Amino acid sequence: MFHVELDQAEAALAISDGPLTETQRPLGVSLTNASALLWRLGMLGYDVSDRWRTLAPIWAGHADGRCSVFCDLHALMADLGAGDDRGADRRVAAMRTTAAGDDEAGAIYRQAGVPLADGLVAFRRGSYAEAAETLFAARFATRLIGGSQAQRDIADWTLTEAALRGGRRDMALALAYE
């Protein structure tokens, strides 16, 4: 992530393709880093489509829409990045089912998981204004999904980029000032 912040995408990808991939474990919490990096690089205009197609199948069976919003969102990024619309739709449908429950997980999926997922889907499908509105409405609920602030920042990255691409310069500027 430091290399991404320094606009050194090739260095970030070299680390990702080398040491990170070599030590990658097929566990949701381990896979989230790869998804987050590829999502950010994709937003910056880098072609990471081959990497998505490699990562998405590894997510199979590791995020089921019922337990970890944090993992589910990162798995959704992989589905979307790999162009697996059916997989993405299935994952969001499972999240909606969980959100309909009256337990603690249901509340977290309802308040944060489903809105964030809807925003990611809208963004990836090019509905930037919709993505900006959806992500903006859910932005303060990200604290519920777990992970660190640095990890959850991907929602704000996506929100800001959606605002720019969706013609919401006012929103993008306000977010940048924050």
Secondary structure as UniProt FT lines:
FT   HELIX           2..5
FT   TURN            6..7
FT   HELIX           9..15
FT   HELIX           16..20
FT   HELIX           21..22
FT   HELIX           28..43
FT   TURN            44..45
FT   HELIX           49..59
FT   TURN            60..61
FT   HELIX           69..81
FT   TURN            82..83
FT   HELIX           85..99
FT   HELIX           104..108
FT   HELIX           109..113
FT   HELIX           114..124
FT   TURN            125..126
FT   HELIX           128..138
FT   HELIX           139..145
FT   HELIX           149..165
FT   TURN            166..167
FT   HELIX           169..177
//
